[in-house]
Amino acid sequence: MSKRPRLVSATIAASFISSSVALADFVTFDMVWEGIDGSNASAWGSLTIDTSILDIAAGASAVSSFGVSGSPFVDFMITIEDAQTNNGTYSVADGHISLGIWDATGPLDLGTELIGQAGFEGFNFWPTSTSLPGNAPAGILNTHRDSPANDRLVMTSMIAQNVSVVPLPPAAWAGLGLLGVMGVCRRMSR
């Protein structure tokens, strides 16, 4: 087999392999909470969502456990400071967070602050134990719901760190591959 047919065959094969690759589209949000009702506590954290499962820009909602197949919630962590109880960092990785709730009623602009946007109802999380920090249904973070030493915080900011580029559809990859084949063929014919 001469060089030309092998090169053309390899280019075509590469274009079809590329067209079948599924790319996940992750968005990570930075979040901030501030104390309310006289609390001096504050918190900050991050949430990563797989938007190939949950179309958050379109206003989709979800309730799902972290770490299960088909869950849009990839990762979550929160650090609490200056609270009466439960200061520290909590995450999905250490087993403290079990459930995520993303609530939206309409399209969202992921390039701007989500708090205050029409259509964004909020993100809540549930801990694995009531003695750990967790959100109440109204979006209020409680540092220890079963204790009188419970600080209450409200989310004041949620901003996307990285809004990744939407991957090209398979047909576009195939088209790019064919353009590459045509370029190789043109070069070889000279």
Backbone as JSON, one array per atom type, in Angstrom:
{
  "sequence": "MSKRPRLVSATIAASFISSSVALADFVTFDMVWEGIDGSNASAWGSLTIDTSILDIAAGASAVSSFGVSGSPFVDFMITIEDAQTNNGTYSVADGHISLGIWDATGPLDLGTELIGQAGFEGFNFWPTSTSLPGNAPAGILNTHRDSPANDRLVMTSMIAQNVSVVPLPPAAWAGLGLLGVMGVCRRMSR",
  "N": [[0.85, -1.17, 0.0], [0.6, 2.17, -0.88], [1.94, 5.34, 0.39], [0.06, 7.45, 0.28], [-2.75, 6.4, 0.22], [-2.74, 5.21, 2.79], [-2.31, 7.37, 4.5], [-4.55, 8.96, 3.94], [-6.57, 7.18, 4.74], [-5.97, 6.99, 7.49], [-6.44, 9.62, 8.31], [-9.19, 9.9, 7.79], [-10.18, 7.93, 9.53], [-9.37, 9.04, 11.98], [-10.96, 11.33, 12.01], [-13.54, 10.24, 12.31], [-13.29, 8.92, 14.75], [-12.85, 11.12, 16.43], [-15.31, 12.34, 16.13], [-16.99, 10.78, 17.62], [-16.42, 11.14, 20.26], [-17.51, 11.89, 23.45], [-17.94, 14.82, 25.21], [-17.78, 16.07, 28.45], [-19.36, 18.8, 30.06], [-18.44, 20.89, 32.34], [-19.33, 23.14, 34.93], [-18.13, 25.27, 37.37], [-18.97, 26.82, 40.35], [-18.33, 29.63, 42.45], [-19.13, 30.33, 45.77], [-20.62, 32.38, 48.34], [-21.51, 32.92, 51.72], [-23.17, 34.87, 54.22], [-23.47, 35.81, 57.66], [-26.65, 36.05, 59.33], [-29.33, 37.4, 61.37], [-27.91, 38.4, 63.59], [-25.55, 36.92, 63.58], [-22.02, 36.49, 63.3], [-20.8, 34.81, 61.62], [-19.34, 33.43, 58.62], [-19.14, 32.02, 55.32], [-17.71, 30.15, 52.63], [-17.53, 28.55, 49.45], [-17.55, 25.95, 46.87], [-19.16, 24.65, 43.97], [-19.55, 22.1, 41.61], [-21.05, 21.37, 38.56], [-22.28, 19.06, 36.17], [-23.14, 19.99, 33.15], [-23.94, 18.58, 30.96], [-25.69, 16.82, 31.87], [-27.5, 18.28, 33.42], [-29.12, 20.99, 32.28], [-28.42, 23.86, 33.16], [-28.3, 26.49, 32.24], [-30.58, 26.74, 30.73], [-32.51, 26.73, 32.62], [-33.16, 24.45, 34.05], [-34.01, 22.2, 36.76], [-32.92, 20.23, 39.62], [-32.83, 17.48, 41.9], [-30.64, 15.59, 43.6], [-28.47, 12.95, 44.71], [-25.02, 13.23, 45.61], [-22.31, 11.82, 43.79], [-23.54, 9.6, 42.59], [-24.47, 7.57, 39.79], [-25.46, 9.32, 36.94], [-26.04, 11.67, 38.26], [-26.12, 15.22, 38.27], [-24.53, 16.64, 39.94], [-21.27, 17.12, 40.62], [-19.19, 17.86, 42.41], [-18.77, 19.34, 45.68], [-17.97, 21.71, 48.17], [-17.63, 23.35, 51.33], [-16.54, 25.96, 53.47], [-16.7, 27.03, 56.76], [-16.56, 29.81, 58.9], [-15.95, 31.57, 61.98], [-18.27, 30.85, 63.34], [-20.49, 29.76, 66.01], [-20.52, 27.02, 66.37], [-19.28, 24.11, 64.63], [-17.27, 25.13, 62.85], [-15.14, 24.94, 60.03], [-14.14, 22.83, 57.23], [-16.23, 21.24, 54.93], [-17.21, 18.58, 52.81], [-18.18, 16.76, 49.81], [-16.34, 14.79, 49.31], [-15.32, 14.08, 51.85], [-17.47, 12.83, 52.95], [-19.45, 14.28, 54.28], [-21.49, 15.65, 52.98], [-24.49, 14.94, 51.35], [-26.63, 15.33, 49.51], [-27.75, 17.33, 46.77], [-29.54, 20.24, 45.71], [-30.75, 21.9, 43.05], [-32.39, 24.71, 42.04], [-34.3, 26.21, 39.67], [-36.25, 28.41, 37.63], [-36.3, 29.4, 35.13], [-34.43, 30.53, 32.17], [-30.9, 31.12, 32.67], [-28.22, 33.47, 33.05], [-25.1, 32.51, 32.85], [-22.8, 33.93, 32.89], [-22.91, 35.98, 34.68], [-23.55, 37.19, 38.06], [-25.48, 34.93, 39.94], [-27.19, 35.19, 42.15], [-30.03, 36.98, 42.74], [-30.8, 36.99, 40.1], [-33.54, 36.75, 37.88], [-35.37, 33.81, 37.73], [-33.51, 32.21, 39.02], [-33.66, 30.22, 41.73], [-32.1, 29.11, 43.68], [-29.44, 27.19, 45.33], [-29.32, 24.38, 47.32], [-28.06, 22.26, 49.93], [-27.77, 19.09, 51.56], [-26.68, 17.7, 54.59], [-25.02, 14.69, 55.79], [-25.76, 14.21, 58.36], [-27.83, 15.59, 60.95], [-26.42, 17.05, 62.8], [-24.45, 18.3, 61.47], [-23.41, 21.11, 59.38], [-25.93, 22.49, 57.23], [-28.29, 23.31, 54.62], [-31.43, 24.96, 55.02], [-34.77, 24.56, 53.74], [-35.42, 27.14, 52.78], [-33.07, 28.17, 51.84], [-31.34, 29.02, 53.76], [-28.38, 28.71, 55.51], [-27.62, 26.58, 58.11], [-25.59, 26.18, 60.91], [-25.72, 24.26, 62.9], [-28.4, 22.62, 63.3], [-29.73, 21.35, 65.43], [-28.98, 22.55, 67.77], [-28.77, 25.1, 70.3], [-26.69, 26.78, 69.8], [-26.64, 27.69, 67.1], [-25.68, 29.08, 64.15], [-27.0, 31.19, 61.65], [-26.88, 31.6, 58.18], [-26.94, 33.32, 55.02], [-26.9, 32.83, 51.5], [-24.99, 34.99, 49.58], [-23.64, 35.36, 47.24], [-23.08, 33.81, 44.1], [-21.2, 32.73, 41.63], [-20.17, 31.77, 38.41], [-17.11, 30.14, 37.87], [-15.84, 29.2, 35.61], [-17.05, 29.12, 32.5], [-17.32, 26.77, 30.34], [-16.42, 26.18, 26.9], [-18.9, 25.28, 24.59], [-18.96, 22.02, 23.37], [-18.12, 20.96, 20.01], [-20.59, 19.62, 17.8], [-20.91, 16.13, 16.74], [-21.18, 16.03, 13.9], [-19.88, 18.34, 13.07], [-17.23, 17.76, 13.81], [-16.74, 15.62, 12.06], [-16.94, 16.97, 9.63], [-14.77, 18.74, 9.87], [-12.73, 16.87, 9.86], [-12.98, 15.83, 7.27], [-12.31, 18.11, 5.8], [-9.64, 18.25, 6.5], [-8.72, 15.89, 5.29], [-9.11, 16.58, 2.62], [-7.26, 18.64, 2.41], [-4.85, 17.25, 2.84], [-4.9, 15.5, 0.65], [-4.76, 17.37, -1.43], [-2.24, 18.46, -0.98], [-0.62, 16.22, -1.43], [-1.05, 15.75, -4.08], [0.4, 17.61, -5.41]],
  "CA": [[0.0, 0.0, 0.0], [1.42, 3.38, -0.95], [1.79, 6.26, 1.5], [-1.12, 8.29, 0.13], [-3.97, 5.78, 0.75], [-2.64, 4.99, 4.24], [-2.47, 8.66, 5.15], [-5.95, 9.34, 3.78], [-7.35, 6.28, 5.61], [-5.72, 7.36, 8.88], [-7.11, 10.89, 8.55], [-10.63, 9.64, 7.86], [-10.43, 7.2, 10.78], [-9.23, 9.99, 13.09], [-12.12, 12.23, 12.04], [-14.69, 9.52, 12.85], [-13.04, 8.69, 16.17], [-13.08, 12.4, 17.07], [-16.73, 12.68, 16.12], [-17.75, 9.98, 18.57], [-15.99, 11.42, 21.62], [-18.47, 12.69, 24.21], [-17.24, 15.72, 26.1], [-18.57, 16.59, 29.56], [-19.29, 20.25, 30.16], [-18.52, 21.19, 33.76], [-19.31, 24.53, 35.38], [-17.85, 25.38, 38.79], [-19.43, 28.08, 40.93], [-17.83, 30.1, 43.73], [-20.28, 30.77, 46.57], [-20.33, 33.08, 49.59], [-22.62, 33.08, 52.66], [-22.92, 35.82, 55.3], [-24.33, 35.61, 58.81], [-27.86, 36.85, 59.54], [-29.9, 37.28, 62.72], [-26.87, 38.71, 64.57], [-24.39, 36.02, 63.48], [-20.79, 36.99, 62.67], [-20.24, 33.72, 60.82], [-19.3, 33.56, 57.16], [-18.78, 30.77, 54.67], [-17.43, 30.19, 51.2], [-17.44, 27.2, 48.91], [-17.64, 25.77, 45.42], [-20.04, 23.6, 43.48], [-19.33, 21.76, 40.21], [-22.21, 20.71, 37.96], [-22.11, 18.55, 34.82], [-24.26, 20.54, 32.39], [-24.42, 17.64, 29.95], [-26.78, 16.12, 32.55], [-28.46, 19.29, 33.87], [-28.97, 22.2, 31.49], [-28.7, 24.94, 34.09], [-28.5, 27.74, 31.52], [-31.96, 26.75, 30.25], [-33.4, 26.84, 33.76], [-33.56, 23.14, 34.58], [-33.84, 21.98, 38.2], [-32.59, 18.85, 39.96], [-32.58, 17.02, 43.26], [-29.88, 14.36, 43.38], [-27.35, 12.65, 45.59], [-23.69, 13.37, 45.03], [-21.55, 10.59, 43.6], [-24.29, 8.48, 42.01], [-24.53, 7.59, 38.34], [-26.51, 10.17, 36.39], [-26.21, 12.89, 39.05], [-25.44, 16.37, 37.68], [-23.66, 17.25, 40.94], [-19.96, 16.48, 40.55], [-18.41, 18.11, 43.62], [-19.21, 20.46, 46.5], [-17.28, 21.89, 49.45], [-17.94, 24.61, 52.01], [-15.74, 26.27, 54.65], [-17.43, 27.92, 57.66], [-15.67, 30.51, 59.83], [-16.49, 32.48, 63.0], [-19.57, 30.38, 63.85], [-20.44, 29.25, 67.38], [-20.23, 25.59, 66.27], [-19.04, 23.51, 63.31], [-16.34, 25.79, 61.95], [-14.31, 23.97, 59.33], [-14.43, 22.55, 55.83], [-17.09, 20.07, 54.72], [-17.27, 18.31, 51.38], [-18.67, 15.47, 49.35], [-15.22, 13.85, 49.41], [-15.16, 13.57, 53.22], [-18.69, 12.15, 53.35], [-20.34, 15.13, 55.08], [-22.57, 16.19, 52.16], [-25.1, 13.8, 50.64], [-27.66, 15.66, 48.52], [-27.77, 18.67, 46.22], [-30.82, 20.67, 45.14], [-30.6, 23.07, 42.17], [-33.75, 25.15, 41.77], [-34.4, 27.31, 38.72], [-37.55, 28.47, 36.98], [-36.15, 29.98, 33.8], [-33.05, 30.63, 31.67], [-29.95, 31.84, 33.51], [-27.0, 33.98, 32.43], [-24.02, 31.97, 33.66], [-21.69, 34.87, 32.87], [-23.09, 37.01, 35.69], [-23.96, 36.78, 39.39], [-26.78, 34.25, 39.93], [-28.05, 35.7, 43.22], [-30.79, 38.13, 42.27], [-31.28, 36.79, 38.73], [-34.87, 36.16, 37.71], [-35.25, 32.42, 37.3], [-32.64, 31.43, 39.9], [-34.26, 30.08, 43.05], [-31.04, 28.81, 44.63], [-28.84, 25.88, 45.5], [-29.32, 23.91, 48.7], [-27.4, 20.98, 50.13], [-28.14, 18.41, 52.79], [-25.58, 16.94, 55.19], [-25.3, 13.29, 56.12], [-26.23, 14.18, 59.74], [-28.39, 16.88, 61.35], [-25.48, 17.78, 63.63], [-23.52, 18.97, 60.57], [-24.01, 22.25, 58.68], [-26.76, 22.18, 56.07], [-29.26, 24.34, 54.25], [-32.86, 24.79, 55.23], [-35.44, 24.72, 52.45], [-35.45, 28.53, 52.32], [-31.74, 28.6, 51.41], [-30.59, 29.51, 54.92], [-27.39, 27.75, 56.01], [-27.62, 26.41, 59.56], [-24.35, 25.49, 61.28], [-26.07, 23.11, 63.74], [-29.85, 22.79, 63.47], [-30.24, 20.78, 66.68], [-28.28, 23.15, 68.91], [-29.03, 26.53, 70.5], [-25.53, 27.49, 69.24], [-26.81, 27.55, 65.65], [-25.57, 30.3, 63.37], [-27.75, 31.17, 60.39], [-26.21, 32.36, 57.13], [-27.65, 33.37, 53.76], [-26.0, 32.92, 50.35], [-24.99, 36.34, 49.02], [-23.0, 35.38, 45.92], [-22.84, 32.54, 43.4], [-20.67, 33.14, 40.33], [-19.46, 30.71, 37.67], [-15.66, 30.32, 37.69], [-15.45, 28.88, 34.24], [-18.12, 28.65, 31.63], [-16.53, 26.15, 29.28], [-16.92, 26.28, 25.54], [-19.77, 24.17, 24.21], [-18.24, 21.19, 22.41], [-18.67, 20.85, 18.67], [-21.36, 18.4, 17.58], [-20.19, 15.14, 15.94], [-21.18, 16.36, 12.46], [-18.84, 19.35, 12.84], [-15.94, 17.06, 13.86], [-16.6, 14.86, 10.81], [-16.68, 17.96, 8.59], [-13.38, 19.19, 10.02], [-11.88, 15.75, 9.43], [-13.02, 15.77, 5.81], [-11.51, 19.24, 5.31], [-8.25, 17.83, 6.67], [-8.44, 14.91, 4.24], [-9.0, 17.3, 1.35], [-5.98, 19.36, 2.44], [-3.77, 16.27, 2.66], [-4.96, 15.06, -0.75], [-4.29, 18.47, -2.28], [-0.78, 18.55, -0.8], [0.01, 15.04, -2.01], [-1.18, 15.78, -5.54], [1.33, 18.62, -5.95]],
  "C": [[0.89, 1.23, 0.0], [1.11, 4.3, 0.22], [0.47, 7.03, 1.46], [-2.39, 7.6, 0.66], [-3.92, 5.53, 2.26], [-2.88, 6.29, 5.0], [-3.92, 9.12, 5.09], [-6.82, 8.48, 4.69], [-7.18, 6.66, 7.07], [-6.44, 8.66, 9.22], [-8.61, 10.71, 8.67], [-10.97, 8.92, 9.17], [-10.36, 8.15, 11.98], [-10.44, 10.91, 13.17], [-13.34, 11.52, 12.61], [-14.52, 9.2, 14.32], [-13.32, 9.98, 16.94], [-14.56, 12.71, 17.16], [-17.53, 11.88, 17.13], [-17.37, 10.23, 20.02], [-17.02, 12.32, 22.3], [-17.7, 13.53, 25.22], [-18.19, 16.21, 27.2], [-18.36, 18.09, 29.65], [-19.52, 20.63, 31.62], [-18.5, 22.69, 34.0], [-19.11, 24.5, 36.89], [-18.24, 26.77, 39.26], [-18.7, 28.35, 42.23], [-19.02, 30.67, 44.49], [-19.82, 31.42, 47.86], [-21.62, 33.17, 50.4], [-22.2, 34.09, 53.72], [-23.92, 35.57, 56.41], [-25.52, 36.55, 58.83], [-28.33, 36.65, 60.97], [-28.84, 37.46, 63.8], [-25.64, 37.82, 64.52], [-23.22, 36.72, 62.79], [-20.15, 35.95, 61.77], [-20.23, 34.07, 59.33], [-18.89, 32.2, 56.6], [-18.5, 31.03, 53.21], [-17.28, 28.76, 50.72], [-17.48, 27.17, 47.41], [-18.5, 24.56, 45.1], [-19.72, 23.37, 42.01], [-20.5, 20.93, 39.71], [-21.84, 20.26, 36.55], [-23.33, 18.99, 34.01], [-24.66, 19.68, 31.2], [-25.56, 16.81, 30.54], [-27.88, 17.1, 32.96], [-28.2, 20.58, 33.12], [-29.35, 23.41, 32.34], [-28.93, 26.26, 33.38], [-29.94, 27.86, 31.03], [-32.97, 26.83, 31.39], [-33.89, 25.52, 34.31], [-33.29, 23.07, 36.08], [-33.5, 20.52, 38.45], [-32.47, 18.67, 41.45], [-31.87, 15.68, 43.09], [-28.8, 14.2, 44.43], [-26.05, 12.91, 44.85], [-23.1, 11.98, 44.84], [-22.33, 9.39, 43.1], [-24.34, 8.65, 40.49], [-25.71, 8.44, 37.88], [-26.77, 11.44, 37.17], [-25.48, 14.04, 38.35], [-24.43, 17.0, 38.65], [-22.36, 16.47, 41.05], [-19.2, 16.64, 41.87], [-18.98, 19.31, 44.35], [-18.36, 20.49, 47.76], [-17.66, 23.26, 50.0], [-17.02, 24.74, 53.22], [-16.5, 27.31, 55.46], [-16.45, 28.49, 58.67], [-16.48, 31.38, 60.78], [-17.9, 32.11, 63.46], [-19.39, 29.88, 65.29], [-20.08, 27.76, 67.39], [-19.95, 25.22, 64.8], [-18.24, 24.37, 62.34], [-15.5, 24.71, 61.27], [-14.76, 23.79, 57.89], [-15.18, 21.23, 55.72], [-17.21, 19.84, 53.21], [-17.92, 16.97, 51.09], [-17.59, 14.42, 49.58], [-15.06, 13.27, 50.82], [-16.43, 12.93, 53.77], [-19.67, 12.97, 54.17], [-21.56, 15.63, 54.31], [-23.17, 15.05, 51.33], [-25.99, 14.18, 49.47], [-27.52, 17.09, 48.06], [-29.13, 18.97, 45.61], [-30.56, 21.96, 44.36], [-32.0, 23.46, 41.76], [-33.75, 26.38, 40.87], [-35.76, 27.24, 38.04], [-37.49, 29.06, 35.57], [-34.7, 30.07, 33.4], [-32.18, 31.5, 32.57], [-28.77, 32.32, 32.68], [-25.84, 33.55, 33.3], [-22.8, 32.88, 33.68], [-21.8, 35.97, 33.91], [-23.49, 36.37, 37.02], [-25.35, 36.12, 39.33], [-27.73, 34.78, 40.99], [-28.72, 36.98, 42.72], [-31.29, 38.0, 40.84], [-32.69, 36.22, 38.75], [-34.67, 34.74, 37.19], [-34.35, 31.57, 38.17], [-33.25, 31.42, 41.3], [-33.25, 29.67, 44.1], [-30.5, 27.4, 44.54], [-28.86, 25.56, 46.99], [-28.57, 22.58, 48.76], [-27.84, 20.41, 51.46], [-26.95, 17.62, 53.29], [-25.99, 15.49, 55.45], [-25.83, 13.13, 57.55], [-26.79, 15.55, 60.1], [-27.47, 17.67, 62.26], [-24.42, 18.51, 62.8], [-24.2, 20.16, 59.9], [-24.81, 21.78, 57.47], [-27.76, 23.29, 55.82], [-30.66, 23.95, 54.66], [-33.54, 24.99, 53.87], [-35.44, 26.16, 51.91], [-34.08, 29.05, 51.91], [-30.9, 29.18, 52.54], [-29.66, 28.4, 55.4], [-27.44, 27.76, 57.53], [-26.35, 25.65, 59.93], [-24.61, 24.28, 62.16], [-27.54, 23.22, 64.1], [-30.37, 22.32, 64.81], [-29.62, 21.41, 67.93], [-28.7, 24.61, 69.06], [-27.88, 27.37, 69.93], [-25.53, 27.31, 67.72], [-26.68, 28.92, 65.0], [-26.35, 30.12, 62.08], [-27.05, 32.09, 59.4], [-27.07, 32.31, 55.87], [-26.63, 33.5, 52.62], [-26.13, 34.31, 49.73], [-24.36, 36.42, 47.64], [-22.83, 33.96, 45.39], [-22.48, 32.9, 41.96], [-19.92, 31.97, 39.69], [-18.0, 31.08, 37.51], [-15.3, 30.23, 36.22], [-16.68, 28.39, 33.49], [-17.4, 28.1, 30.41], [-17.23, 26.27, 27.93], [-17.78, 25.05, 25.24], [-19.05, 23.34, 23.16], [-18.93, 21.14, 21.05], [-19.48, 19.57, 18.54], [-20.59, 17.44, 16.68], [-20.13, 15.47, 14.45], [-20.1, 17.4, 12.15], [-17.46, 18.71, 12.87], [-15.7, 16.3, 12.56], [-16.27, 15.81, 9.67], [-15.26, 18.47, 8.65], [-12.41, 18.12, 9.56], [-11.83, 15.66, 7.92], [-12.24, 16.93, 5.18], [-10.02, 18.91, 5.42], [-7.84, 16.84, 5.6], [-8.25, 15.62, 2.91], [-7.67, 18.06, 1.29], [-4.81, 18.43, 2.22], [-3.72, 15.8, 1.21], [-4.41, 16.12, -1.69], [-2.78, 18.57, -2.19], [-0.06, 17.41, -1.53], [-0.07, 15.06, -3.54], [-0.23, 16.78, -6.18], [2.67, 18.03, -6.26]]
}
